[in-house]
Amino acid sequence: MGKKSRFFMTRIFPCLAVLIVDSLINVFRIPCMYKTIFGIPCPGCGMSRALLAALRLDFGEAFRLHAMFWSMPLIFVLILTNGKIFRKRWMNLALLIGIGAGFLANYIWQLIRFFS
């Protein structure tokens, strides 16, 4: 397998697959399986709707739906660049830890809103 086809299969194809599946879920209004099974929202609940709101430039609504919507383009860039946005490894690690902490804080906030 050539270098270009390996790059496509390991980085571009998974990103496209996630986008296509997410689009199909939105088009057919398939409910969140996590919420259906466990009865509580998943850490990503609202992300698709938040990204669609951001594409409409309705950032207030996007933040209301999922405060970490802005991190998805960064995550895709991290995937495409093999986790190397910055030259220094600690900066890439700090970015990942920050995104993870943001998702955790957002999930805790979602659960607080869900149970109150």
DOTOR-811507 format. One record per residue: residue in three letters; x, y, z of N, C-alpha, C in turn; chain. Coordinates in nm, 4 decimals, padded with zeros to 6 digits. Example, Ala and Ser with C-alpha at 12.3 -4.5 7.8 and 13.67 -1.06 7.14 Angstrom:
! DOTOR-811507
+-----+----------+----------+----------+----------+----------+----------+----------+----------+----------+----+
!  aa !      n.x !      n.y !      n.z !     ca.x !     ca.y !     ca.z !      c.x !      c.y !      c.z ! ch !
+-----+----------+----------+----------+----------+----------+----------+----------+----------+----------+----+
! Ala !  01.3190 ! -00.5690 !  00.7800 !  01.2300 ! -00.4500 !  00.7800 !  01.3200 ! -00.3300 !  00.7800 !  A !
! Ser !  01.2850 ! -00.2250 !  00.7080 !  01.3670 ! -00.1060 !  00.7140 !  01.2900 !  00.0030 !  00.7870 !  A !
+-----+----------+----------+----------+----------+----------+----------+----------+----------+----------+----+
END
This chain:
! DOTOR-811507
+-----+----------+----------+----------+----------+----------+----------+----------+----------+----------+----+
!  aa !      n.x !      n.y !      n.z !     ca.x !     ca.y !     ca.z !      c.x !      c.y !      c.z ! ch !
+-----+----------+----------+----------+----------+----------+----------+----------+----------+----------+----+
! Met !  00.0856 ! -00.1167 !  00.0000 !  00.0000 !  00.0000 !  00.0000 !  00.0904 !  00.1232 !  00.0000 !  A !
! Gly !  00.0603 !  00.2170 ! -00.0902 !  00.1401 !  00.3379 ! -00.1011 !  00.1157 !  00.4331 !  00.0146 !  A !
! Lys !  00.2018 !  00.5321 !  00.0232 !  00.1930 !  00.6284 !  00.1332 !  00.0624 !  00.7076 !  00.1286 !  A !
! Lys !  00.0197 !  00.7475 !  00.0070 ! -00.1042 !  00.8246 ! -00.0054 ! -00.2260 !  00.7403 !  00.0288 !  A !
! Ser ! -00.2300 !  00.6171 ! -00.0184 ! -00.3462 !  00.5334 !  00.0107 ! -00.3502 !  00.4958 !  00.1591 !  A !
! Arg ! -00.2348 !  00.4775 !  00.2227 ! -00.2317 !  00.4491 !  00.3660 ! -00.2838 !  00.5701 !  00.4439 !  A !
! Phe ! -00.2443 !  00.6909 !  00.4021 ! -00.2925 !  00.8130 !  00.4667 ! -00.4437 !  00.8225 !  00.4528 !  A !
! Phe ! -00.4951 !  00.7918 !  00.3330 ! -00.6393 !  00.7970 !  00.3111 ! -00.7123 !  00.6963 !  00.3986 !  A !
! Met ! -00.6638 !  00.5741 !  00.4024 ! -00.7324 !  00.4677 !  00.4755 ! -00.7239 !  00.4856 !  00.6273 !  A !
! Thr ! -00.6168 !  00.5446 !  00.6769 ! -00.6007 !  00.5556 !  00.8217 ! -00.6485 !  00.6886 !  00.8776 !  A !
! Arg ! -00.6606 !  00.7918 !  00.7934 ! -00.6971 !  00.9228 !  00.8472 ! -00.8189 !  00.9840 !  00.7788 !  A !
! Ile ! -00.8171 !  00.9953 !  00.6490 ! -00.9268 !  01.0610 !  00.5775 ! -01.0535 !  00.9756 !  00.5823 !  A !
! Phe ! -01.0419 !  00.8472 !  00.5524 ! -01.1592 !  00.7596 !  00.5478 ! -01.2338 !  00.7545 !  00.6816 !  A !
! Pro ! -01.1650 !  00.7374 !  00.7959 ! -01.2403 !  00.7373 !  00.9226 ! -01.3125 !  00.8696 !  00.9491 !  A !
! Cys ! -01.2499 !  00.9815 !  00.9161 ! -01.3155 !  01.1117 !  00.9359 ! -01.4397 !  01.1229 !  00.8478 !  A !
! Leu ! -01.4276 !  01.0820 !  00.7221 ! -01.5426 !  01.0859 !  00.6315 ! -01.6524 !  00.9903 !  00.6788 !  A !
! Ala ! -01.6133 !  00.8735 !  00.7269 ! -01.7119 !  00.7769 !  00.7750 ! -01.7898 !  00.8332 !  00.8940 !  A !
! Val ! -01.7198 !  00.8986 !  00.9858 ! -01.7879 !  00.9583 !  01.1015 ! -01.8849 !  01.0662 !  01.0554 !  A !
! Leu ! -01.8424 !  01.1501 !  00.9616 ! -01.9295 !  01.2566 !  00.9114 ! -02.0525 !  01.2003 !  00.8401 !  A !
! Ile ! -02.0336 !  01.0965 !  00.7612 ! -02.1451 !  01.0365 !  00.6876 ! -02.2441 !  00.9707 !  00.7840 !  A !
! Val ! -02.1940 !  00.8929 !  00.8796 ! -02.2824 !  00.8264 !  00.9755 ! -02.3577 !  00.9299 !  01.0587 !  A !
! Asp ! -02.2866 !  01.0341 !  01.1031 ! -02.3519 !  01.1394 !  01.1818 ! -02.4595 !  01.2100 !  01.1000 !  A !
! Ser ! -02.4313 !  01.2341 !  00.9728 ! -02.5307 !  01.2975 !  00.8863 ! -02.6537 !  01.2093 !  00.8693 !  A !
! Leu ! -02.6324 !  01.0802 !  00.8503 ! -02.7450 !  00.9876 !  00.8360 ! -02.8282 !  00.9814 !  00.9638 !  A !
! Ile ! -02.7611 !  00.9837 !  01.0783 ! -02.8332 !  00.9822 !  01.2061 ! -02.9206 !  01.1064 !  01.2178 !  A !
! Asn ! -02.8678 !  01.2224 !  01.1757 ! -02.9456 !  01.3465 !  01.1819 ! -03.0610 !  01.3464 !  01.0829 !  A !
! Val ! -03.0361 !  01.2979 !  00.9613 ! -03.1399 !  01.2979 !  00.8585 ! -03.2560 !  01.2081 !  00.8987 !  A !
! Phe ! -03.2248 !  01.0898 !  00.9500 ! -03.3294 !  00.9940 !  00.9849 ! -03.3757 !  01.0053 !  01.1297 !  A !
! Arg ! -03.3238 !  01.1048 !  01.2024 ! -03.3639 !  01.1315 !  01.3413 ! -03.3556 !  01.0062 !  01.4294 !  A !
! Ile ! -03.2445 !  00.9353 !  01.4184 ! -03.2223 !  00.8167 !  01.5001 ! -03.1847 !  00.8627 !  01.6407 !  A !
! Pro ! -03.2528 !  00.8142 !  01.7437 ! -03.2218 !  00.8600 !  01.8800 ! -03.0869 !  00.8066 !  01.9274 !  A !
! Cys ! -03.0319 !  00.8735 !  02.0245 ! -02.9047 !  00.8329 !  02.0847 ! -02.9216 !  00.6969 !  02.1514 !  A !
! Met ! -02.8429 !  00.6002 !  02.1112 ! -02.8543 !  00.4651 !  02.1666 ! -02.8152 !  00.4620 !  02.3136 !  A !
! Tyr ! -02.7155 !  00.5399 !  02.3514 ! -02.6718 !  00.5463 !  02.4909 ! -02.7860 !  00.5938 !  02.5799 !  A !
! Lys ! -02.8510 !  00.7017 !  02.5357 ! -02.9617 !  00.7562 !  02.6153 ! -03.0803 !  00.6611 !  02.6150 !  A !
! Thr ! -03.1029 !  00.5936 !  02.5040 ! -03.2128 !  00.4976 !  02.4952 ! -03.1907 !  00.3795 !  02.5896 !  A !
! Ile ! -03.0682 !  00.3300 !  02.5968 ! -03.0381 !  00.2123 !  02.6792 ! -03.0263 !  00.2484 !  02.8272 !  A !
! Phe ! -02.9490 !  00.3532 !  02.8584 ! -02.9180 !  00.3845 !  02.9978 ! -03.0092 !  00.4906 !  03.0590 !  A !
! Gly ! -03.0795 !  00.5648 !  02.9762 ! -03.1721 !  00.6647 !  03.0274 ! -03.1097 !  00.7969 !  03.0681 !  A !
! Ile ! -02.9802 !  00.8137 !  03.0428 ! -02.9130 !  00.9406 !  03.0706 ! -02.8389 !  00.9838 !  02.9450 !  A !
! Pro ! -02.8117 !  01.1144 !  02.9293 ! -02.7425 !  01.1590 !  02.8085 ! -02.5984 !  01.1094 !  02.8032 !  A !
! Cys ! -02.5496 !  01.0869 !  02.6825 ! -02.4106 !  01.0455 !  02.6641 ! -02.3213 !  01.1702 !  02.6622 !  A !
! Pro ! -02.1896 !  01.1528 !  02.6737 ! -02.1000 !  01.2687 !  02.6712 ! -02.1073 !  01.3488 !  02.5417 !  A !
! Gly ! -02.1515 !  01.2885 !  02.4344 ! -02.1594 !  01.3583 !  02.3070 ! -02.2981 !  01.4075 !  02.2705 !  A !
! Cys ! -02.3956 !  01.3852 !  02.3598 ! -02.5321 !  01.4272 !  02.3297 ! -02.5374 !  01.5768 !  02.3002 !  A !
! Gly ! -02.5968 !  01.6095 !  02.1879 ! -02.6101 !  01.7483 !  02.1470 ! -02.5003 !  01.7955 !  02.0542 !  A !
! Met ! -02.3958 !  01.7146 !  02.0357 ! -02.2820 !  01.7577 !  01.9533 ! -02.3229 !  01.7794 !  01.8078 !  A !
! Ser ! -02.3992 !  01.6888 !  01.7509 ! -02.4397 !  01.7033 !  01.6108 ! -02.5236 !  01.8283 !  01.5906 !  A !
! Arg ! -02.6205 !  01.8474 !  01.6790 ! -02.7051 !  01.9665 !  01.6685 ! -02.6249 !  02.0936 !  01.6934 !  A !
! Ala ! -02.5255 !  02.0862 !  01.7832 ! -02.4404 !  02.2025 !  01.8106 ! -02.3554 !  02.2376 !  01.6884 !  A !
! Leu ! -02.3018 !  02.1367 !  01.6216 ! -02.2224 !  02.1626 !  01.5014 ! -02.3083 !  02.2216 !  01.3899 !  A !
! Leu ! -02.4309 !  02.1717 !  01.3768 ! -02.5210 !  02.2283 !  01.2764 ! -02.5563 !  02.3731 !  01.3100 !  A !
! Ala ! -02.5761 !  02.4032 !  01.4379 ! -02.6038 !  02.5412 !  01.4790 ! -02.4832 !  02.6304 !  01.4510 !  A !
! Ala ! -02.3633 !  02.5798 !  01.4748 ! -02.2429 !  02.6584 !  01.4469 ! -02.2285 !  02.6846 !  01.2970 !  A !
! Leu ! -02.2653 !  02.5869 !  01.2156 ! -02.2608 !  02.6078 !  01.0698 ! -02.3606 !  02.7148 !  01.0262 !  A !
! Arg ! -02.4688 !  02.7306 !  01.1026 ! -02.5654 !  02.8379 !  01.0758 ! -02.5223 !  02.9694 !  01.1404 !  A !
! Leu ! -02.4035 !  02.9675 !  01.2047 ! -02.3463 !  03.0829 !  01.2761 ! -02.4278 !  03.1223 !  01.3980 !  A !
! Asp ! -02.5012 !  03.0280 !  01.4535 ! -02.5773 !  03.0496 !  01.5763 ! -02.4961 !  02.9908 !  01.6918 !  A !
! Phe ! -02.3913 !  03.0638 !  01.7323 ! -02.2976 !  03.0115 !  01.8302 ! -02.3571 !  03.0035 !  01.9706 !  A !
! Gly ! -02.4516 !  03.0903 !  02.0028 ! -02.5184 !  03.0814 !  02.1322 ! -02.5921 !  02.9495 !  02.1472 !  A !
! Glu ! -02.6664 !  02.9129 !  02.0440 ! -02.7386 !  02.7857 !  02.0445 ! -02.6405 !  02.6685 !  02.0465 !  A !
! Ala ! -02.5301 !  02.6805 !  01.9713 ! -02.4299 !  02.5737 !  01.9680 ! -02.3714 !  02.5505 !  02.1074 !  A !
! Phe ! -02.3368 !  02.6588 !  02.1791 ! -02.2849 !  02.6443 !  02.3146 ! -02.3898 !  02.5865 !  02.4089 !  A !
! Arg ! -02.5152 !  02.6237 !  02.3903 ! -02.6209 !  02.5710 !  02.4745 ! -02.6377 !  02.4204 !  02.4549 !  A !
! Leu ! -02.6255 !  02.3757 !  02.3298 ! -02.6442 !  02.2339 !  02.2997 ! -02.5258 !  02.1483 !  02.3453 !  A !
! His ! -02.4035 !  02.1955 !  02.3194 ! -02.2829 !  02.1228 !  02.3609 ! -02.1667 !  02.2205 !  02.3598 !  A !
! Ala ! -02.1169 !  02.2525 !  02.4777 ! -02.0151 !  02.3563 !  02.4906 ! -01.8823 !  02.3209 !  02.4251 !  A !
! Met ! -01.8592 !  02.1962 !  02.3925 ! -01.7314 !  02.1554 !  02.3315 ! -01.7395 !  02.1390 !  02.1800 !  A !
! Phe ! -01.8413 !  02.1962 !  02.1168 ! -01.8558 !  02.1819 !  01.9713 ! -01.7341 !  02.2348 !  01.8971 !  A !
! Trp ! -01.6713 !  02.3370 !  01.9506 ! -01.5561 !  02.4006 !  01.8854 ! -01.4346 !  02.3078 !  01.8787 !  A !
! Ser ! -01.4329 !  02.2036 !  01.9617 ! -01.3165 !  02.1143 !  01.9647 ! -01.3170 !  02.0120 !  01.8517 !  A !
! Met ! -01.4308 !  01.9906 !  01.7880 ! -01.4367 !  01.8874 !  01.6836 ! -01.3435 !  01.9160 !  01.5653 !  A !
! Pro ! -01.3379 !  02.0395 !  01.5135 ! -01.2390 !  02.0640 !  01.4072 ! -01.0956 !  02.0378 !  01.4536 !  A !
! Leu ! -01.0646 !  02.0698 !  01.5790 ! -00.9303 !  02.0421 !  01.6315 ! -00.9040 !  01.8921 !  01.6382 !  A !
! Ile ! -01.0052 !  01.8162 !  01.6776 ! -00.9886 !  01.6713 !  01.6847 ! -00.9653 !  01.6133 !  01.5457 !  A !
! Phe ! -01.0387 !  01.6627 !  01.4453 ! -01.0165 !  01.6158 !  01.3084 ! -00.8772 !  01.6519 !  01.2601 !  A !
! Val ! -00.8288 !  01.7711 !  01.2930 ! -00.6928 !  01.8111 !  01.2547 ! -00.5907 !  01.7218 !  01.3257 !  A !
! Leu ! -00.6147 !  01.6913 !  01.4521 ! -00.5252 !  01.6000 !  01.5236 ! -00.5205 !  01.4632 !  01.4568 !  A !
! Ile ! -00.6358 !  01.4150 !  01.4126 ! -00.6387 !  01.2860 !  01.3434 ! -00.5608 !  01.2939 !  01.2129 !  A !
! Leu ! -00.5830 !  01.4000 !  01.1366 ! -00.5179 !  01.4130 !  01.0061 ! -00.3671 !  01.4336 !  01.0171 !  A !
! Thr ! -00.3228 !  01.4965 !  01.1252 ! -00.1793 !  01.5239 !  01.1411 ! -00.1103 !  01.4237 !  01.2328 !  A !
! Asn ! -00.1769 !  01.3132 !  01.2602 ! -00.1220 !  01.2084 !  01.3465 ! -00.0913 !  01.2602 !  01.4873 !  A !
! Gly ! -00.1766 !  01.3488 !  01.5351 ! -00.1626 !  01.4008 !  01.6705 ! -00.0544 !  01.5048 !  01.6878 !  A !
! Lys ! -00.0128 !  01.5661 !  01.5774 !  00.0983 !  01.6616 !  01.5848 !  00.0597 !  01.7952 !  01.5230 !  A !
! Ile ! -00.0184 !  01.8744 !  01.5975 ! -00.0497 !  02.0096 !  01.5514 !  00.0687 !  02.0997 !  01.5805 !  A !
! Phe !  00.1245 !  02.0846 !  01.7003 !  00.2378 !  02.1665 !  01.7424 !  00.3663 !  02.0866 !  01.7298 !  A !
! Arg !  00.4774 !  02.1567 !  01.7210 !  00.6064 !  02.0881 !  01.7110 !  00.6442 !  02.0203 !  01.8418 !  A !
! Lys !  00.6106 !  02.0856 !  01.9520 !  00.6479 !  02.0298 !  02.0819 !  00.5407 !  01.9316 !  02.1289 !  A !
! Arg !  00.5862 !  01.8142 !  02.1678 !  00.4952 !  01.7075 !  02.2070 !  00.4078 !  01.7469 !  02.3258 !  A !
! Trp !  00.4641 !  01.8185 !  02.4218 !  00.3880 !  01.8542 !  02.5416 !  00.2715 !  01.9466 !  02.5075 !  A !
! Met !  00.2851 !  02.0279 !  02.4023 !  00.1752 !  02.1168 !  02.3633 !  00.0592 !  02.0372 !  02.3051 !  A !
! Asn !  00.0899 !  01.9357 !  02.2248 ! -00.0148 !  01.8480 !  02.1709 ! -00.0837 !  01.7719 !  02.2834 !  A !
! Leu ! -00.0043 !  01.7254 !  02.3795 ! -00.0604 !  01.6539 !  02.4934 ! -00.1477 !  01.7465 !  02.5779 !  A !
! Ala ! -00.1018 !  01.8704 !  02.5979 ! -00.1809 !  01.9675 !  02.6745 ! -00.3134 !  01.9963 !  02.6042 !  A !
! Leu ! -00.3114 !  02.0050 !  02.4706 ! -00.4340 !  02.0268 !  02.3941 ! -00.5310 !  01.9108 !  02.4143 !  A !
! Leu ! -00.4812 !  01.7880 !  02.4044 ! -00.5667 !  01.6706 !  02.4238 ! -00.6225 !  01.6646 !  02.5660 !  A !
! Ile ! -00.5399 !  01.6926 !  02.6641 ! -00.5866 !  01.6915 !  02.8030 ! -00.6912 !  01.8004 !  02.8245 !  A !
! Gly ! -00.6686 !  01.9180 !  02.7655 ! -00.7660 !  02.0271 !  02.7768 ! -00.8994 !  01.9918 !  02.7144 !  A !
! Ile ! -00.8940 !  01.9305 !  02.5970 ! -01.0185 !  01.8889 !  02.5311 ! -01.0892 !  01.7818 !  02.6145 !  A !
! Gly ! -01.0131 !  01.6858 !  02.6652 ! -01.0721 !  01.5819 !  02.7494 ! -01.1339 !  01.6387 !  02.8761 !  A !
! Ala ! -01.0651 !  01.7331 !  02.9401 ! -01.1184 !  01.7969 !  03.0607 ! -01.2445 !  01.8766 !  03.0275 !  A !
! Gly ! -01.2452 !  01.9412 !  02.9115 ! -01.3635 !  02.0155 !  02.8697 ! -01.4830 !  01.9241 !  02.8472 !  A !
! Phe ! -01.4591 !  01.8095 !  02.7836 ! -01.5677 !  01.7130 !  02.7632 ! -01.6190 !  01.6598 !  02.8964 !  A !
! Leu ! -01.5280 !  01.6323 !  02.9897 ! -01.5693 !  01.5838 !  03.1207 ! -01.6527 !  01.6885 !  03.1942 !  A !
! Ala ! -01.6072 !  01.8136 !  03.1940 ! -01.6815 !  01.9215 !  03.2602 ! -01.8180 !  01.9403 !  03.1945 !  A !
! Asn ! -01.8218 !  01.9344 !  03.0616 ! -01.9483 !  01.9495 !  02.9909 ! -02.0436 !  01.8344 !  03.0234 !  A !
! Tyr ! -01.9901 !  01.7123 !  03.0349 ! -02.0742 !  01.5961 !  03.0668 ! -02.1316 !  01.6082 !  03.2077 !  A !
! Ile ! -02.0487 !  01.6524 !  03.3018 ! -02.0982 !  01.6734 !  03.4381 ! -02.2093 !  01.7776 !  03.4374 !  A !
! Trp ! -02.1907 !  01.8859 !  03.3599 ! -02.2933 !  01.9899 !  03.3491 ! -02.4214 !  01.9332 !  03.2870 !  A !
! Gln ! -02.4076 !  01.8495 !  03.1830 ! -02.5247 !  01.7860 !  03.1217 ! -02.6011 !  01.7010 !  03.2232 !  A !
! Leu ! -02.5279 !  01.6242 !  03.3036 ! -02.5916 !  01.5372 !  03.4034 ! -02.6605 !  01.6200 !  03.5116 !  A !
! Ile ! -02.5973 !  01.7300 !  03.5524 ! -02.6595 !  01.8172 !  03.6531 ! -02.7918 !  01.8727 !  03.5980 !  A !
! Arg ! -02.7893 !  01.9198 !  03.4730 ! -02.9118 !  01.9722 !  03.4115 ! -03.0154 !  01.8621 !  03.3932 !  A !
! Phe ! -02.9723 !  01.7415 !  03.3593 ! -03.0651 !  01.6308 !  03.3356 ! -03.1364 !  01.5894 !  03.4639 !  A !
! Phe ! -03.0643 !  01.5844 !  03.5762 ! -03.1225 !  01.5372 !  03.7009 ! -03.1870 !  01.6461 !  03.7835 !  A !
! Ser ! -03.1758 !  01.7716 !  03.7414 ! -03.2380 !  01.8789 !  03.8222 ! -03.3729 !  01.9188 !  03.7675 !  A !
+-----+----------+----------+----------+----------+----------+----------+----------+----------+----------+----+
END
